[in-house]
Amino acid sequence: MQVSVLLQAKGTEVVTVAPDATIAEVAIVLAERRIGAVVVTTDGTSIDGVLSERDIVRALARPDGQTLAATARSLMTAEVVTCQPDTTLDELMATMTERRIRHIPVVVDGSLAGLISIGDVVKHHIASLEHEKQAMHDYISNPY
């Protein structure tokens, strides 16, 4: 299965913030939307970086006490791993595991087209297992 199929099911909306948004503002967005990361972008289509809850928590552990006033640009991961709609879920899972990342933006012709999280991948995997389980149950219950 490809990333494009996941995007069809979950939608292509991506929550974004401007690079100069404060971490306090980003934290509010994350909490209100109940999400784990945002894409940092100046124009809504290019990707400047990704900022996750983990990034914020790590920064909060710093002794300077200035994290909430810092900007998204200062804490974001600037070297963003992306994928294409034709990337397979197996490839995506391998990348997420190897790189230890939970959110991967989907890019089409250099523009932001979606965001896939590890939760999206796990949800799909569980649904596939449930479907397989039901098919096996139906076959065993009525083999003819």
Secondary structure by P-SEA (a helix, b strand, c coil): ccaaaaaaacccbbbbbcccccaaaaaaaaaaacccbbbbbcccccccccccaaaaaaaaacccccccccccccccccbbbbbcccccaaaaaaaaaaacccbbbbbccccccccccaaaaaaaaaaaaaaaaaaaaaaaaccc
